[in-house]
Amino acid sequence: MPSTVLSVAVLVVTYTAFAACDHVTEDTSDIGLTPRQRAVSLMQRMTLVEKIGILHGDPFLSKYVGHVPGIERLKIPDQNLNDGPQGFRCTGLTPQGSSTCFPSGLTVGATFDPAAAYQWGRAMGREFYGKGATVQLGPGVCLARVPNNGRNFEYISGEDPHLGYVMANAAVRGIQSQNVIANAKHFILNNQETHRDSVSVNVDERTLHELYLQPFAGAVAAGVGSLMCSYNRIDGEYSCQHNSTLNTALRGDLGFEGWVM
């Protein structure tokens, strides 16, 4: 399947898997089909313009951080994406008022309690859903490898890849129990903020799999709907176009079937 068609397919697969929420009147014409079968059916009815639109989105049409317009005639819902990994980000533009100040991801990770991580995710998911968001841009699951990384507080994994696996899994399940799509980030090797847009992180395959992939593996095992690729380069190539990590590791080794933004 060509890469562009595959990208549309995984987007629609995820949309249709979550389409039972109250934000949209579900298309009942494909009842009985799996999400993947429904996606194929929908794609066959989509125009080229509609396919391009679902890949690009248009944040200027929404007061959320990100917005992908739906396709009303096909009952594909709007996607309203909003920060962040530890609570709803109110930008001054969103009409939803105040936001709950949840504990940071690192604080939750420090509990070593997956039940607490599930309830944390569930509570956030409920608030995001209530404020009209369909995608929560979290949880953050990167390992704490650089002590002065400015975003360590966001990441639930702490320094331990196994802890990251368990806690990311629980948080994702909690968020998605509220009919909100979780977004595990930042994939991958995004462990410092200094020069994050240009630094190249060079790592061997064993280290990648035994350390850095594990929190994302936990998120994938929980059925996470989406991932966010990282800002940095990997062995000189930008993460968001890195074939080995995005296709070989993420889709091949981990079996991820959602979409990457």
Secondary structure, DSSP 8 states (H G I E B T S, - for coil): --HHHHHHHHHHHHHHHTTTSTTS---GGGTTS-HHHHHHHHHHH--HHHHHHHHH--GGG-SSSEEE--BGGGTB--EEEE--TTS----SS-TT--------HHHHHTTT-HHHHHHHHHHHHHHHHHTT-SEE---B-----STT-TTGGGBTTTT-HHHHHHHHHHHHHHHHTTT-EEEEEEETT----TTTTT-EE---HHHIIIIITHHHHHHHHTT--EEEE-SSEETTEEGGG-HIIIIIIIIIIS---SEE-
